[in-house]
Structures are given as structure tokens and as C-alpha cells.
Amino acid sequence: MTKASQGRGELTPMESRILRAAVKLFAEKGFDATTVQEVVAAAEVTKGALYHYFDSKDDLLYEIYHSLIGVQTADLDAIIAQDLGAKETVRAILMNLVVSTAARIDETAVFVREMHKLNSERMAAFRADRRRYQNTFRDVIAKAQAAGEFSALVPADTSVLIALGVVNQLPNWYRPDGPKSPEQLGAEIADFVLAALAT
């Protein structure tokens, strides 16, 4: 857990400013070629301010992802708490995933490209975050399959991996100025997944 992540969800304006600078530099130069001093200069903060929130460059890279998955996980929990029907829940989850990922497409693209540079501790934290989200989503589908609301032809865990795989590819092809809005793409992806789950 980074200093930025300890005990709270939302980032401060200073943390967001530092992360925006890091995203821009990691996108332009790559993680390895970017120095902490360059991030400090781009963010127009002191090195002391950066180290107040982040222990290292690894922390910056991890937090680029963690700040997004943190929001998405909170949204996931809120959607499930609404106790909608299974179809409505899956649709809301996928819509939220697509719209929130598209809103931070640069951060997602940088993290996907550079995440293999994380040290073992940060990689383990990343996998735990991702596993928690996947397991919660899987349980929604598994419960609906057990109740006969969804087809059980494809196991719930496979269904979730396919659905998330589509969303995870957004950085490769989504463009903010493209012909379809995130909401439209989210609806189409949800329609596709729900058609596959139909009894």
C-alpha cells in the first residue's frame, strides 16, 4: 500500500497533480527512462512533497492503477448493494467499468504497458486488487447461474475473464474522439456479455 492509499480512498489535489505528471512522462519516455526529478519538475512540486506521498517511482506506477481500481471497486460494491436483478447488475457493472476506464484511458494505457516493471511487493498488491474485483463480479454471475437466471454453459469465472478481457483491451483501440461514446460502448459490451449468459 502506498502512502497515498493508506486509510482513505480519494487522492488529494497534490497527489493527483503528481500522478498526472508521472502519467505524462511515463507515456512519453517510459517508466525506466523517467527520473523522480523529472516528475517533480513536471508537477512543479518539491521532491519533499513527492516523497511525502510516494516512497518511490514504483509507488507512482502502482498508484496510477490503484486509484482507478479503488474507485471501480467502490462502485462495484455500491452497484451490488442496490440489489438489482442479475441482468441489471451485470449491465451496471460493465457500463461502469467501460466509462470509468475510458475516463482514465491514458493512466490505464501507461499501467498496462509498464506494470511488469513493478517490484514483487507492488505486483502482489496489484494482483490482490484485481482478484478481489474479479471474485466479487464472479459471485454475481455464479449466484444467477445457480438460480437459473443465467446459463451455466460457461463457468462464472471464465465469463468474468472474457468480460474483463474486453474492457482491458480498451487502451489498444478506444479513442476519446472516436465514433462511439463510452456509454454506447459500455452498452454494447454489456449486451454482448448478457447475450452469452442468456438461458
C-alpha positions as CSV (number, residue, x, y, z in Angstrom):
1,M,0.0,0.0,0.0
2,T,1.4,3.4,-0.9
3,K,1.3,6.4,1.4
4,A,-1.3,7.8,-0.9
5,S,-3.5,4.8,-0.4
6,Q,-3.3,4.4,3.3
7,G,-6.6,4.7,5.2
8,R,-8.6,6.6,2.6
9,G,-9.9,6.5,-0.9
10,E,-9.8,9.8,-2.7
11,L,-6.5,11.4,-3.7
12,T,-5.6,14.9,-2.6
13,P,-5.2,17.6,-5.3
14,M,-1.4,17.4,-4.8
15,E,-1.3,13.6,-5.3
16,S,-3.4,13.9,-8.4
17,R,-1.1,16.6,-9.7
18,I,2.0,14.4,-9.2
19,L,0.3,11.4,-10.7
20,R,-0.8,13.4,-13.8
21,A,2.8,14.5,-14.3
22,A,4.0,10.9,-13.9
23,V,1.5,9.5,-16.4
24,K,2.5,12.1,-19.0
25,L,6.2,11.3,-18.6
26,F,5.8,7.5,-18.4
27,A,3.7,7.7,-21.6
28,E,6.3,9.9,-23.4
29,K,9.6,8.5,-22.1
30,G,8.7,5.1,-20.5
31,F,9.0,4.2,-16.8
32,D,12.7,3.3,-16.8
33,A,13.8,6.5,-18.6
34,T,11.8,8.8,-16.3
35,T,13.5,10.1,-13.2
36,V,11.9,11.2,-10.0
37,Q,13.4,14.7,-10.5
38,E,11.6,14.9,-13.9
39,V,8.3,14.1,-12.2
40,V,9.0,16.7,-9.6
41,A,9.8,19.3,-12.2
42,A,6.8,18.5,-14.4
43,A,4.4,18.6,-11.4
44,E,6.0,21.8,-10.1
45,V,6.4,20.5,-6.6
46,T,9.4,19.9,-4.3
47,K,11.0,16.5,-4.0
48,G,10.0,16.6,-0.4
49,A,6.3,17.0,-1.4
50,L,6.6,14.0,-3.7
51,Y,8.2,11.8,-1.0
52,H,5.6,12.9,1.5
53,Y,3.0,10.9,-0.6
54,F,5.1,8.4,-2.5
55,D,8.1,6.3,-1.3
56,S,9.4,5.6,-4.8
57,K,8.8,5.6,-8.5
58,D,7.3,2.1,-8.1
59,D,4.7,3.8,-5.8
60,L,3.8,6.2,-8.6
61,L,3.3,3.4,-11.1
62,Y,1.2,1.3,-8.7
63,E,-0.9,4.3,-7.6
64,I,-1.8,5.1,-11.2
65,Y,-3.6,1.8,-11.2
66,H,-4.7,1.6,-7.6
67,S,-6.5,4.9,-7.7
68,L,-8.6,3.6,-10.6
69,I,-9.3,0.1,-9.3
70,G,-10.2,1.7,-5.9
71,V,-12.9,3.8,-7.5
72,Q,-14.1,0.9,-9.6
73,T,-14.3,-1.5,-6.6
74,A,-16.2,1.0,-4.6
75,D,-18.6,1.5,-7.5
76,L,-18.9,-2.3,-7.8
77,D,-19.9,-2.7,-4.2
78,A,-22.4,0.2,-4.5
79,I,-24.0,-1.5,-7.6
80,I,-24.3,-4.8,-5.8
81,A,-25.8,-3.1,-2.7
82,Q,-28.6,-1.8,-4.8
83,D,-29.9,-5.4,-5.1
84,L,-31.0,-5.1,-8.7
85,G,-31.8,-8.1,-10.8
86,A,-28.9,-10.2,-12.2
87,K,-29.1,-8.7,-15.7
88,E,-29.3,-5.2,-14.4
89,T,-26.4,-5.7,-12.0
90,V,-24.1,-7.2,-14.7
91,R,-25.1,-4.4,-17.1
92,A,-24.4,-1.7,-14.5
93,I,-21.0,-3.3,-13.6
94,L,-19.9,-3.4,-17.2
95,M,-21.2,0.1,-18.0
96,N,-19.3,1.5,-15.0
97,L,-16.1,-0.4,-16.0
98,V,-16.1,0.9,-19.5
99,V,-17.0,4.5,-18.7
100,S,-14.5,4.8,-15.8
101,T,-11.7,3.1,-17.8
102,A,-12.3,5.4,-20.8
103,A,-12.3,8.4,-18.5
104,R,-8.7,7.5,-17.5
105,I,-7.6,5.8,-20.6
106,D,-4.1,7.4,-20.5
107,E,-3.5,6.1,-17.0
108,T,-4.7,2.6,-18.0
109,A,-2.6,2.5,-21.1
110,V,0.6,3.5,-19.2
111,F,-0.1,1.0,-16.4
112,V,-0.8,-1.9,-18.9
113,R,2.4,-1.1,-20.7
114,E,4.6,-0.7,-17.7
115,M,3.1,-2.9,-14.9
116,H,5.7,-5.6,-15.4
117,K,8.3,-3.1,-14.0
118,L,6.6,-3.2,-10.6
119,N,8.6,-4.8,-7.8
120,S,7.3,-8.1,-6.3
121,E,5.5,-6.3,-3.4
122,R,3.6,-3.9,-5.7
123,M,2.9,-6.7,-8.2
124,A,1.4,-8.8,-5.3
125,A,-0.8,-5.8,-4.3
126,F,-1.9,-5.3,-7.9
127,R,-2.9,-8.9,-8.2
128,A,-4.8,-8.8,-4.9
129,D,-6.7,-5.8,-6.0
130,R,-7.6,-7.4,-9.3
131,R,-8.5,-10.7,-7.7
132,R,-10.9,-9.1,-5.3
133,Y,-12.7,-7.3,-8.1
134,Q,-12.9,-10.4,-10.2
135,N,-14.1,-12.6,-7.4
136,T,-16.9,-10.2,-6.5
137,F,-18.0,-10.0,-10.1
138,R,-17.8,-13.8,-10.5
139,D,-20.0,-14.3,-7.4
140,V,-22.7,-12.2,-9.0
141,I,-22.8,-14.4,-12.1
142,A,-22.4,-17.6,-10.2
143,K,-25.3,-16.8,-8.0
144,A,-27.5,-16.0,-11.0
145,Q,-26.4,-19.3,-12.7
146,A,-27.3,-21.2,-9.6
147,A,-30.7,-19.6,-9.6
148,G,-31.3,-20.4,-13.3
149,E,-31.3,-16.8,-14.3
150,F,-28.1,-17.2,-16.4
151,S,-26.9,-20.1,-18.5
152,A,-24.3,-22.2,-16.7
153,L,-22.8,-23.4,-20.0
154,V,-19.7,-21.2,-19.4
155,P,-18.4,-21.2,-15.8
156,A,-18.8,-17.8,-14.0
157,D,-15.0,-17.3,-13.7
158,T,-14.5,-17.8,-17.4
159,S,-17.4,-15.4,-18.2
160,V,-15.8,-12.7,-16.0
161,L,-12.3,-13.2,-17.5
162,I,-13.8,-12.8,-21.0
163,A,-15.8,-9.7,-20.0
164,L,-12.8,-8.1,-18.2
165,G,-10.5,-9.0,-21.1
166,V,-12.6,-6.9,-23.5
167,V,-12.5,-3.9,-21.1
168,N,-8.8,-4.4,-20.5
169,Q,-8.2,-4.0,-24.3
170,L,-9.7,-0.5,-24.4
171,P,-6.3,1.2,-24.2
172,N,-5.4,-0.5,-27.5
173,W,-8.3,0.8,-29.6
174,Y,-10.5,3.3,-27.7
175,R,-10.1,6.9,-28.8
176,P,-12.0,9.8,-27.0
177,D,-12.7,11.4,-30.4
178,G,-13.9,8.1,-31.9
179,P,-17.4,7.5,-33.3
180,K,-18.8,5.9,-30.1
181,S,-19.1,7.3,-26.6
182,P,-18.0,5.3,-23.6
183,E,-21.7,4.9,-22.7
184,Q,-22.5,3.4,-26.1
185,L,-19.5,1.1,-26.0
186,G,-20.4,0.0,-22.4
187,A,-24.0,-0.8,-23.5
188,E,-22.8,-2.8,-26.5
189,I,-20.3,-4.8,-24.4
190,A,-22.9,-5.4,-21.8
191,D,-25.4,-6.6,-24.5
192,F,-22.7,-9.0,-25.8
193,V,-21.9,-10.5,-22.4
194,L,-25.6,-10.8,-21.4
195,A,-26.4,-12.5,-24.7
196,A,-23.7,-15.1,-23.9
197,L,-25.2,-15.6,-20.5
198,A,-28.8,-15.9,-21.6
199,T,-30.6,-19.1,-20.8
